[in-house]
Amino acid sequence: MILALLLGGEIYGFVGALVALPIAAVLRETFVYLRRHLVFEPWGTGQPILIGPPVAQPQDPAPALDPAPGDVAPPPPVHR
């Protein structure tokens, strides 16, 4: 904080010293907050990225044409 007062006073005089103190305090508290709360994830712990042609996904089997026992088929549509 003393360095901020000296630099602000040297560059901009008395007004610079008055403005430098709150700016230095805000920067210091921001740095302390980020240092405590910011967590970096280590590199190389994610899933591997596959490079190459896409692999075909298996598709679901075709639905059965006959209803399962106990299921009731819907009535056929009525045309008028």
C-alpha positions in Angstrom: 0.0 0.0 0.0 2.9 2.3 0.7 4.3 1.7 -2.7 0.9 2.6 -4.3 0.9 5.9 -2.3 4.4 6.7 -3.3 3.9 5.9 -7.0 0.5 7.8 -7.1 2.0 10.8 -5.4 5.1 10.8 -7.6 3.2 10.5 -10.8 0.1 12.7 -10.1 0.9 14.5 -6.9 -1.4 14.7 -3.9 -4.5 13.7 -5.9 -2.7 10.7 -7.3 -1.8 9.5 -3.8 -5.4 9.9 -2.7 -6.7 7.9 -5.7 -4.0 5.3 -5.6 -4.9 4.0 -2.2 -8.4 2.8 -2.9 -7.4 1.4 -6.3 -4.6 -0.6 -4.7 -6.9 -1.9 -2.0 -9.5 -3.1 -4.6 -6.8 -4.8 -6.6 -5.4 -6.5 -3.5 -8.7 -7.8 -2.3 -9.6 -9.0 -5.8 -6.4 -10.9 -6.0 -6.9 -12.5 -2.5 -10.5 -13.5 -3.4 -9.6 -15.1 -6.7 -6.6 -16.9 -5.1 -8.9 -18.5 -2.5 -11.9 -19.3 -4.8 -10.5 -19.9 -8.2 -9.6 -23.6 -8.8 -7.8 -24.7 -11.9 -8.4 -28.3 -13.1 -5.3 -30.3 -13.9 -4.6 -31.0 -17.6 -5.0 -34.5 -19.1 -7.7 -35.9 -16.7 -10.6 -35.7 -19.2 -11.8 -38.3 -21.7 -9.5 -39.0 -24.6 -10.5 -37.4 -27.9 -10.9 -40.0 -30.7 -9.6 -38.8 -34.1 -10.8 -40.8 -37.1 -13.9 -41.8 -39.0 -17.1 -41.9 -36.9 -18.1 -45.3 -35.6 -21.6 -46.5 -36.5 -23.8 -46.7 -33.5 -26.0 -49.9 -33.1 -29.6 -49.2 -33.9 -32.6 -50.5 -32.0 -34.2 -53.6 -33.4 -37.3 -53.2 -35.5 -40.5 -53.1 -33.4 -42.5 -56.4 -33.3 -45.5 -56.6 -35.6 -47.5 -58.7 -33.2 -48.5 -57.1 -29.9 -47.2 -58.7 -26.8 -49.5 -61.0 -24.8 -51.8 -58.9 -22.8 -51.5 -55.8 -25.0 -54.6 -54.7 -26.7 -54.2 -53.5 -30.3 -55.9 -50.2 -31.2 -59.1 -50.5 -33.3 -58.7 -50.0 -37.0 -59.5 -46.5 -38.4 -63.1 -46.0 -39.6 -63.4 -44.4 -43.1 -66.7 -42.7 -43.9 
